[in-house]
Amino acid sequence: LLFLFSTLAIAQENTITIYGKVVDKFTQQPLPGANVLVINTNFGASTDINGKFEIQNLPPGEYQLRASILGYRSVTKTDIMVMSGFAPEIIFELEEEAIELEDVVVQSDYFETSRLDLISTRGFSNEEIRRSPGGFEDVIRALSILPGVAQADAGRNDLVVRGGAPSENLYLIDGYKVQNINHFGTQGATGGPLSYINLDFVSGTSFSTGGFSVNNGDKLSSSLAIDLRKGRQDRIGGKATISATQFGLNVEGPIASTSQFIFSARRSYLDFIFKAADFSFVPEYWDILGKADFEIDKNNSLSFLLISAIDNINYFNDTEDQRYDNSSIIGSEQLQYLTGIKYRHLIDNGFINVSLSRNFVDYDTQQRDSLLVTIYLNKSKEKENTFNAELTYKLSNKTDITLGGDAKLINFEANILLPTYTTTFGDSLLTTALDTSTTYYKSAVYLNYNTVLFDRFITNLGVRADYF
């Protein structure tokens, strides 16, 4: 059997295919006739009328790909991992530039940069995050080693960016704004011990520590945009994973000829370890990620996203010692999810995005004394429904604008019990109870203008108005 499997693997080594697409960065229009080369090899391909390419018969290994076309800045992507049984999809987004007929020098930067991004913005590929020292394949933890970024507490993803508070960071997943992307997250902030974003499905990230555009808005310290990739197009495949804290299953593949899906489900196994070590309490968590992309035609596409995290704390109060130990613990059980649907329409020199999404977080935090009497309780539900519309239009090869706005319907429910507290001065704050439900309305409009002056100076002007 080993001989047969090894022979089959050798036979399949030369059948691995890299496929992808080359598009204009600002209009998202496909670029036909672009050259995609595998550096230091004889492999390569040109894009078809839809901007798509395929490079076949690549042996397993690590490669660098370069995409180029006349009138655009060429881009090189590194750390492209080609493995048996998996056909990676590579998306190139090229920026248009003026052509000078004299002293033309064609070169490609190994670090992708955009004229929209300031020096305070840094992009990371999937492989860079995976290899980040001490990152543990956690998107947020990999960013904590950057200059100007620190962790408020060791072992947690509460980022302090340029002296700001952890509540001042913005997270975006495929363009959807999310309050927190961590298991056992802190209410009102953006931190937690572990991110629930599956790195296997992340195509790249863009992290800005200041000067980000007005369409993000509403936050002071940083903006982290996480882009999820599409599923594989050749056939259905997947893998089972196990790490230091969790195990899970990834599945992806085509739904039809122009649509794909990705799905993952993961669960922690810390409860088995904690039980074996005779702990008095056990944390456990689940997370689920599902995404489907549908290409209606060359100008219209639709995508659906669902991400959910379930966090639980199990107490063992069988003995008096266990009840005493648990009385000093505030347990937090949480259910959170983000779901959204997005429609994209390509127009001449631009595109329109329209999306509808819902963020939901259910906090169930409580503490009991050694007699199992509840002394602290916080049951809160945060519901945020968002409609967003955005137009990006390229006025010239050096100038583009983004016009958009969103409307939010927010509902907050809280059932809170605070115990009697004695201060250091001997004053007593009596028990407080709160049971409320409130609805809020929030909206925003914004306009962002980007241009390059004298081929040297990046100008990024924005105006935004918010209503609450």
Salt bridges, closest charged atoms under 4 A:
ASP24 OD2 - LYS394 NZ 2.86
GLU62 OE1 - ARG131 NH2 3.13
ASP79 OD1 - ARG131 NH1 3.39
GLU93 OE1 - LYS25 NZ 3.68
GLU95 OE1 - ARG73 NH1 3.99
GLU95 OE1 - ARG115 NE 3.95
GLU96 OE1 - LYS394 NZ 2.73
GLU112 OE2 - LYS77 NZ 2.85
GLU127 OE1 - ARG130 NE 3.90
GLU127 OE2 - ARG131 NE 3.18
GLU137 OE2 - ARG130 NH1 3.23
ASP158 OD1 - ARG156 NE 2.73
ASP174 OD2 - LYS291 NZ 2.93
ASP200 OD1 - ARG130 NH2 3.19
ASP200 OD1 - LYS239 NZ 3.51
ASP218 OD2 - LYS442 NZ 2.76
ASP234 OD1 - ARG232 NE 2.83
GLU252 OE1 - ARG229 NH1 2.76
ASP271 OD2 - ARG267 NH2 2.99
GLU284 OE1 - ARG267 NH2 3.44
ASP287 OD2 - HIS183 NE2 3.01
ASP287 OD1 - ARG266 NE 2.97
ASP293 OD2 - LYS291 NZ 3.79
GLU295 OE1 - LYS52 NZ 3.68
ASP311 OD1 - HIS183 ND1 2.67
GLU384 OE2 - LYS408 NZ 3.48
ASP400 OD2 - ARG115 NH2 3.16
GLU413 OE2 - LYS383 NZ 2.99
ASP455 OD1 - LYS398 NZ 2.44
ASP466 OD2 - ARG464 NE 2.78
